[in-house]
């Protein structure tokens, strides 16, 4: 007991030296008995944590002690340090978070451990920078991975699935769900739901979005972007009863909502996470926008703009592929060439608008009467080509009879100012593999020419 008192008196006498050391080094110094109980803390504690030495000794100093059992080996050690450096979080007097790096030094007298000196260094800013660098690296990794996955993808639903996967990979969320918007039906349809808490995922999946989708809700300024819906947003109010932090990323293309990723987490969202949400959302929103442009450009190369049917270039590529299938599996097929004499007559009398009406209406009426497996395209300016796979000539003539009835019905009901739609047919069928589809096209063309004559 006397020895302990003497040690304490000695430390009190060198207080001014320790204060000077602490002020110069920026470190907090605390002396502790071997049982870990503090009995001295330097004045620098007030600068670092806002407490006076007396307040700190009474409230927080016990947290500067190493974990139970770590001091018991001090006497058996000849080393200087009682334990490796550890980092511990403290709350300063003003409520701010402060991270201290703690390291205990063994003080010896005549070779025997008599006390511990704890040096505490403020590493809050260092930890903040390390955390920012770590998060930035994770952010870049996720963004890079998302960009790689988006490359070459044009399917809208696949793009939306990538969006959900990427956002969920940003942080350990409990659940996530993705909704696709149907603006015509004014409702949202669930695409996918993920997460370990299946019950909560189902609750999010049944989120009543129908009443939330209104024209003008988004605003005319937003064309193609990702709109962040933070916790508490009115669109997410229906999920407030789940006991979770709920956020969302709304993907907008051409000013219309495309999809909403709804995310729920037990832990509060970090501010940096919201930035990542928006970055991923923007990438996917622009990818969806690009997919629309891709489909438009693709249609321009294969679709006839006047009729909406496939153009001749696509017909020829398609039939070249079908030729190989027919030759391999010995399948039957029929080619029909459909002439439009009314269209030609109107062009000769310089009635372009009425001629365009005839060709578009004829395309619509014929297309309404064919199967999904059939191919209808504009082969010439005044002629369609119809490809009927696995169809005999008898089956083709029956189908053409129905088309003729439909056209006659249309002509009877047409406005007096509208031109009559007249069509002629040339039919050729493939019964064996000795002939090619080109042979059928030529034969059907000859029959069509005979009818025109």
Wavefront OBJ file of the C-alpha trace (Angstrom):
o trace
v 0.000 0.000 0.000
v 2.856 2.361 0.876
v 4.552 1.511 -2.409
v 1.415 2.376 -4.346
v 1.112 5.707 -2.521
v 4.725 6.492 -3.289
v 4.214 5.727 -6.959
v 1.172 8.006 -7.100
v 3.128 10.814 -5.381
v 5.939 10.390 -7.897
v 3.512 10.707 -10.826
v 1.955 13.785 -9.269
v 5.372 15.431 -9.015
v 6.068 14.951 -12.714
v 2.628 16.205 -13.727
v 4.035 19.367 -15.325
v 6.475 17.339 -17.421
v 3.684 15.006 -18.554
v 1.424 17.937 -19.420
v 4.164 19.462 -21.556
v 4.715 16.088 -23.260
v 1.001 15.652 -23.891
v 0.629 19.153 -25.298
v 3.592 18.732 -27.632
v 2.666 15.216 -28.817
v -1.091 15.777 -28.989
v -1.608 12.545 -27.037
v -3.762 11.814 -24.040
v -1.752 10.190 -21.234
v -3.297 8.074 -18.526
v -1.536 6.192 -15.688
v -3.178 3.036 -14.360
v -2.562 0.527 -11.623
v -1.820 -3.022 -12.679
v -5.467 -3.917 -12.118
v -6.351 -1.438 -14.875
v -7.873 1.212 -12.616
v -6.832 4.745 -13.786
v -5.515 7.228 -11.226
v -4.152 10.001 -13.471
v -5.076 11.526 -16.846
v -3.306 14.423 -18.545
v -4.931 17.803 -19.136
v -4.899 17.144 -22.879
v -8.092 15.123 -22.354
v -9.970 18.429 -22.250
v -8.682 19.429 -25.685
v -9.391 16.001 -27.204
v -12.685 15.008 -25.543
v -13.867 18.142 -23.788
v -13.814 16.592 -20.284
v -11.725 17.882 -17.383
v -9.337 15.252 -16.003
v -11.617 14.847 -12.972
v -14.740 14.357 -15.150
v -12.981 11.888 -17.368
v -11.620 9.828 -14.450
v -15.120 9.660 -12.993
v -16.974 8.775 -16.222
v -14.888 7.442 -19.094
v -11.393 6.488 -17.934
v -12.321 2.864 -17.191
v -12.754 2.366 -20.948
v -9.015 3.002 -21.392
v -8.344 -0.345 -19.688
v -7.531 -3.398 -21.820
v -9.929 -6.297 -21.880
v -10.123 -8.652 -18.918
v -7.232 -11.093 -18.683
v -4.772 -9.046 -20.773
v -2.948 -7.559 -17.770
v -2.380 -10.875 -16.025
v 0.555 -11.694 -18.280
v 2.390 -8.397 -17.750
v 4.713 -9.642 -14.964
v 5.741 -12.612 -17.066
v 6.641 -10.362 -19.993
v 9.922 -8.566 -20.416
v 8.525 -6.416 -23.208
v 7.620 -2.756 -23.071
v 3.993 -3.016 -24.191
v 1.203 -4.704 -22.304
v -0.933 -5.147 -25.456
v -0.970 -4.297 -29.183
v -2.537 -0.956 -30.163
v -6.338 -1.007 -30.193
v -8.848 1.548 -31.475
v -11.828 2.484 -29.385
v -14.668 4.911 -29.972
v -15.535 7.568 -27.384
v -18.242 10.191 -27.263
v -16.859 13.636 -26.533
v -18.592 15.985 -24.138
v -20.186 17.806 -27.085
v -21.619 14.523 -28.400
v -19.193 14.072 -31.292
v -17.686 10.683 -32.102
v -13.946 10.444 -31.364
v -11.780 7.411 -32.166
v -8.692 6.923 -29.989
v -5.836 4.521 -30.635
v -4.774 3.096 -27.266
v -1.451 1.551 -26.332
v -0.364 0.482 -22.835
v 3.283 0.769 -21.809
v 4.572 -1.213 -18.826
v 6.331 0.886 -16.168
v 8.891 -1.112 -14.217
v 10.779 -0.465 -11.000
v 13.854 -2.598 -10.417
v 12.645 -4.987 -13.120
v 9.174 -5.385 -11.657
v 6.007 -4.043 -13.330
v 4.544 -1.385 -11.023
v 2.093 0.505 -13.246
v 0.785 1.049 -16.778
v 0.940 4.174 -18.866
v -1.728 4.396 -21.575
v -1.006 6.637 -24.545
v -4.166 7.579 -26.442
v -3.900 9.215 -29.866
v -6.832 10.850 -31.674
v -7.198 9.007 -34.997
v -10.743 10.185 -35.833
v -9.733 12.100 -38.958
v -7.415 9.309 -40.043
v -10.238 6.779 -39.673
v -12.602 9.037 -41.583
v -10.151 9.254 -44.491
v -9.541 5.488 -44.434
v -13.298 4.840 -44.389
v -13.824 7.262 -47.280
v -11.074 5.592 -49.297
v -12.479 2.159 -48.531
v -15.991 3.223 -49.528
v -14.746 4.983 -52.680
v -12.900 1.828 -53.686
v -16.030 -0.257 -53.083
v -18.089 2.309 -54.987
v -15.740 2.204 -57.979
v -15.750 -1.605 -57.918
v -19.551 -1.755 -57.942
v -19.857 0.900 -60.659
v -17.218 -0.825 -62.817
v -18.920 -4.203 -62.349
v -22.311 -2.676 -63.205
v -20.934 -1.036 -66.351
v -19.432 -4.362 -67.497
v -22.765 -6.142 -66.941
v -24.683 -3.467 -68.842
v -22.451 -3.680 -71.929
v -24.271 -5.225 -74.851
v -27.522 -5.769 -72.908
v -30.579 -4.398 -74.701
v -33.357 -6.391 -73.035
v -35.228 -4.022 -70.730
v -36.061 -6.589 -68.053
v -32.504 -7.835 -67.916
v -31.339 -4.247 -67.434
v -33.773 -3.816 -64.550
v -32.556 -7.044 -62.920
v -28.969 -5.752 -63.136
v -30.137 -2.540 -61.449
v -31.551 -4.419 -58.467
v -28.504 -6.687 -58.136
v -26.100 -3.744 -58.261
v -27.984 -1.629 -55.742
v -28.325 -4.577 -53.358
v -24.585 -5.222 -53.583
v -23.872 -1.686 -52.347
v -24.697 -2.499 -48.721
v -26.019 -5.392 -46.623
v -29.725 -4.689 -47.056
v -32.304 -6.909 -45.507
v -34.603 -7.005 -48.538
v -35.061 -5.443 -51.948
v -37.858 -5.472 -54.508
v -38.173 -4.179 -58.053
v -41.347 -2.850 -59.669
v -42.039 -2.257 -63.356
v -44.394 0.569 -64.272
v -47.299 0.099 -66.656
v -48.343 3.660 -67.400
v -51.334 2.674 -69.528
v -52.819 0.493 -66.803
v -51.660 2.987 -64.136
v -50.116 0.312 -61.959
v -46.790 -1.239 -61.013
v -46.019 -4.914 -61.449
v -43.436 -6.661 -59.310
v -40.479 -8.005 -61.271
v -38.286 -9.446 -58.540
v -37.797 -9.547 -54.777
v -34.645 -10.545 -52.967
v -33.423 -10.833 -49.405
v -33.275 -13.267 -46.495
v -36.407 -11.937 -44.785
v -39.019 -13.454 -47.098
v -41.998 -12.118 -45.153
v -40.731 -8.589 -45.423
v -39.909 -9.089 -49.075
v -43.524 -10.114 -49.694
v -44.733 -7.028 -47.827
v -42.601 -4.833 -50.070
v -43.708 -6.772 -53.156
v -47.365 -5.983 -52.353
v -46.554 -2.280 -51.984
v -49.663 -0.376 -53.265
v -48.074 1.797 -55.941
v -51.181 2.122 -58.117
v -52.384 5.357 -56.569
v -48.893 6.841 -56.571
v -48.379 6.881 -60.356
v -49.916 10.056 -61.736
v -49.064 12.122 -64.779
v -47.111 15.167 -63.685
v -45.920 13.588 -60.428
v -42.406 13.193 -61.824
v -42.143 16.665 -63.275
v -41.288 17.806 -66.813
v -37.653 18.641 -66.014
v -36.583 15.016 -65.516
v -35.956 13.218 -68.799
v -33.579 10.299 -68.263
v -32.229 10.008 -64.747
v -32.476 8.199 -61.420
v -34.559 9.876 -58.740
v -33.626 8.995 -55.167
v -36.519 8.468 -52.760
v -35.007 8.777 -49.254
v -36.598 7.265 -46.129
v -39.802 9.109 -45.300
v -40.663 9.950 -48.928
v -44.427 10.017 -49.482
v -44.236 7.292 -52.140
v -42.787 4.948 -49.499
v -45.207 5.827 -46.698
v -47.141 2.591 -47.177
v -44.076 0.681 -45.961
v -43.565 2.665 -42.769
v -45.095 -0.109 -40.667
v -42.382 -2.667 -41.461
v -40.024 -1.366 -38.785
v -37.269 -0.885 -41.377
v -35.383 1.955 -43.003
v -36.928 2.078 -46.494
v -35.447 3.891 -49.481
v -35.999 3.741 -53.229
v -34.400 4.490 -56.595
v -36.847 5.539 -59.315
v -35.588 5.062 -62.887
v -36.973 7.655 -65.311
v -36.653 7.499 -69.092
v -37.977 10.261 -71.343
v -39.779 11.813 -68.391
v -41.752 8.640 -67.554
v -41.135 6.250 -64.637
v -39.693 2.919 -65.796
v -39.063 1.053 -62.558
v -38.618 1.503 -58.835
v -36.103 -0.419 -56.735
v -37.378 -0.478 -53.150
v -34.752 -1.238 -50.512
v -35.240 -1.923 -46.841
v -32.576 -2.214 -44.163
v -32.516 -2.862 -40.441
v -29.555 -0.495 -40.093
v -29.842 3.199 -41.055
v -28.638 4.062 -44.539
v -25.333 5.901 -44.852
v -25.244 9.190 -46.712
v -22.609 7.886 -49.137
v -24.884 4.943 -49.918
v -27.500 7.294 -51.326
v -24.901 8.701 -53.727
v -24.103 5.190 -54.931
v -27.827 4.448 -55.348
v -28.122 7.423 -57.647
v -24.968 6.608 -59.639
v -26.152 3.048 -60.308
v -29.644 4.282 -61.094
v -28.345 6.790 -63.617
v -26.227 4.136 -65.324
v -29.193 1.798 -65.688
v -31.650 4.568 -66.679
v -29.353 5.615 -69.526
v -28.810 1.957 -70.474
v -32.593 1.521 -70.771
v -32.733 4.728 -72.796
v -29.993 3.364 -75.070
v -31.907 0.089 -75.445
v -34.872 2.068 -76.779
v -32.606 3.847 -79.248
v -31.099 0.489 -80.233
v -34.554 -0.951 -80.937
v -35.508 2.155 -82.947
v -32.333 1.913 -85.045
v -32.784 -1.825 -85.463
v -36.363 -1.301 -86.615
v -35.228 1.271 -89.125
v -32.979 -1.363 -90.712
v -35.590 -4.157 -90.866
v -39.015 -2.452 -90.846
v -40.848 -0.744 -93.683
v -41.978 2.578 -92.207
v -45.162 2.895 -94.344
v -46.662 -0.463 -93.349
v -44.836 -1.578 -90.191
v -44.001 -4.851 -91.979
v -40.537 -6.324 -92.428
v -38.601 -4.936 -95.412
v -37.138 -6.945 -98.281
v -33.642 -7.030 -96.802
v -34.893 -8.707 -93.633
v -37.137 -11.093 -95.604
v -34.177 -12.342 -97.616
v -32.006 -12.858 -94.499
v -34.815 -14.658 -92.716
v -35.576 -16.964 -95.626
v -31.890 -17.816 -96.021
v -31.955 -19.129 -92.449
v -35.259 -20.968 -93.041
v -33.776 -22.577 -96.137
v -31.230 -24.426 -93.983
v -33.946 -25.590 -91.565
v -36.144 -26.861 -94.416
v -33.275 -28.728 -96.082
v -32.206 -30.333 -92.797
v -35.616 -31.443 -91.541
v -37.440 -31.865 -94.888
v -40.251 -29.513 -93.890
v -42.986 -28.166 -96.134
v -43.498 -24.463 -96.795
v -45.536 -22.089 -98.935
v -44.698 -18.680 -100.406
v -47.473 -16.226 -101.276
v -46.833 -13.040 -103.241
v -49.607 -10.506 -102.748
v -50.097 -7.808 -105.368
v -51.735 -4.422 -104.742
v -53.102 -3.174 -108.083
v -55.097 -0.407 -106.369
v -51.872 1.033 -104.962
v -50.236 1.117 -108.407
v -53.296 2.730 -110.002
v -53.403 5.485 -107.370
v -49.714 6.252 -107.861
v -50.267 6.636 -111.590
v -52.957 9.244 -110.902
v -50.629 10.993 -108.413
v -52.772 10.189 -105.369
v -49.898 9.397 -103.019
v -51.817 9.885 -99.774
v -54.639 7.551 -100.815
v -52.094 5.038 -102.110
v -50.293 5.050 -98.753
v -53.638 4.445 -97.038
v -54.291 1.406 -99.242
v -50.927 -0.228 -98.587
v -51.066 0.347 -94.799
v -54.665 -0.930 -94.510
v -53.919 -3.965 -96.666
v -50.905 -4.772 -94.462
v -53.007 -4.447 -91.321
v -55.828 -6.667 -92.613
v -53.549 -9.449 -93.915
v -51.401 -9.388 -90.789
v -54.490 -9.808 -88.612
v -55.240 -13.150 -90.271
v -51.830 -14.909 -90.112
v -50.109 -16.980 -87.446
v -47.295 -15.817 -85.160
v -44.944 -18.240 -86.952
v -45.708 -16.749 -90.378
v -43.664 -13.938 -91.905
v -45.259 -11.030 -93.762
v -43.152 -8.329 -95.381
v -43.123 -5.660 -98.076
v -41.274 -7.242 -100.981
v -41.839 -4.523 -103.584
v -43.485 -1.135 -103.592
v -46.850 -2.635 -104.613
v -46.308 -6.176 -103.351
v -46.172 -8.153 -100.107
v -44.503 -11.527 -99.553
v -45.989 -14.025 -97.111
v -43.978 -17.010 -95.870
v -45.998 -19.876 -94.349
v -43.756 -22.539 -92.742
v -45.027 -26.139 -92.539
v -48.072 -25.232 -94.622
v -49.361 -27.007 -97.751
v -50.818 -25.176 -100.721
v -54.301 -26.257 -99.639
v -53.785 -24.735 -96.174
v -52.398 -21.552 -97.722
v -55.397 -21.166 -100.066
v -57.795 -21.612 -97.128
v -56.015 -18.866 -95.222
v -56.043 -16.576 -98.271
v -59.774 -17.186 -98.640
v -60.289 -15.854 -95.125
v -58.109 -12.816 -95.946
v -60.187 -12.165 -99.069
v -63.404 -12.250 -97.023
v -61.894 -9.812 -94.534
v -60.917 -7.425 -97.327
v -64.370 -7.629 -98.902
v -65.969 -6.876 -95.533
v -63.654 -3.893 -95.146
v -64.551 -2.593 -98.617
v -68.279 -2.819 -97.881
v -67.895 -0.796 -94.692
v -65.390 1.759 -95.997
v -66.079 5.461 -96.290
v -67.105 6.540 -99.772
v -64.007 8.756 -99.966
v -61.686 5.849 -99.168
v -60.340 3.774 -102.080
v -61.308 0.133 -102.476
v -58.565 -2.334 -101.534
v -58.010 -4.986 -104.173
v -55.339 -7.698 -103.857
v -54.158 -10.556 -106.078
v -52.271 -13.680 -105.011
v -49.568 -15.921 -106.447
v -49.033 -19.155 -104.483
v -46.222 -21.742 -104.633
v -45.598 -24.647 -102.241
v -42.602 -26.799 -101.392
v -43.377 -30.520 -101.216
v -39.800 -31.836 -101.372
v -36.281 -30.607 -100.660
v -35.198 -30.620 -104.297
v -36.568 -27.095 -104.713
v -35.472 -23.995 -102.833
v -37.411 -21.109 -101.333
v -36.064 -18.904 -104.107
v -37.700 -21.304 -106.593
v -40.980 -20.780 -104.750
v -40.573 -16.993 -104.765
v -39.981 -17.044 -108.545
v -42.923 -19.398 -109.185
v -45.266 -17.353 -106.979
v -44.114 -14.213 -108.823
v -44.930 -15.779 -112.200
v -48.426 -16.756 -111.020
v -48.992 -13.271 -109.651
v -47.919 -11.742 -112.989
v -50.430 -13.985 -114.809
v -53.211 -12.713 -112.532
v -52.213 -9.094 -113.114
v -52.307 -9.690 -116.859
l 1 2 3 4 5 6 7 8 9 10 11 12 13 14 15 16 17 18 19 20 21 22 23 24 25 26 27 28 29 30 31 32 33 34 35 36 37 38 39 40 41 42 43 44 45 46 47 48 49 50 51 52 53 54 55 56 57 58 59 60 61 62 63 64 65 66 67 68 69 70 71 72 73 74 75 76 77 78 79 80 81 82 83 84 85 86 87 88 89 90 91 92 93 94 95 96 97 98 99 100 101 102 103 104 105 106 107 108 109 110 111 112 113 114 115 116 117 118 119 120 121 122 123 124 125 126 127 128 129 130 131 132 133 134 135 136 137 138 139 140 141 142 143 144 145 146 147 148 149 150 151 152 153 154 155 156 157 158 159 160 161 162 163 164 165 166 167 168 169 170 171 172 173 174 175 176 177 178 179 180 181 182 183 184 185 186 187 188 189 190 191 192 193 194 195 196 197 198 199 200 201 202 203 204 205 206 207 208 209 210 211 212 213 214 215 216 217 218 219 220 221 222 223 224 225 226 227 228 229 230 231 232 233 234 235 236 237 238 239 240 241 242 243 244 245 246 247 248 249 250 251 252 253 254 255 256 257 258 259 260 261 262 263 264 265 266 267 268 269 270 271 272 273 274 275 276 277 278 279 280 281 282 283 284 285 286 287 288 289 290 291 292 293 294 295 296 297 298 299 300 301 302 303 304 305 306 307 308 309 310 311 312 313 314 315 316 317 318 319 320 321 322 323 324 325 326 327 328 329 330 331 332 333 334 335 336 337 338 339 340 341 342 343 344 345 346 347 348 349 350 351 352 353 354 355 356 357 358 359 360 361 362 363 364 365 366 367 368 369 370 371 372 373 374 375 376 377 378 379 380 381 382 383 384 385 386 387 388 389 390 391 392 393 394 395 396 397 398 399 400 401 402 403 404 405 406 407 408 409 410 411 412 413 414 415 416 417 418 419 420 421 422 423 424 425 426 427 428 429 430 431 432 433 434 435 436 437 438 439 440 441 442 443 444 445 446 447 448 449 450 451 452 453
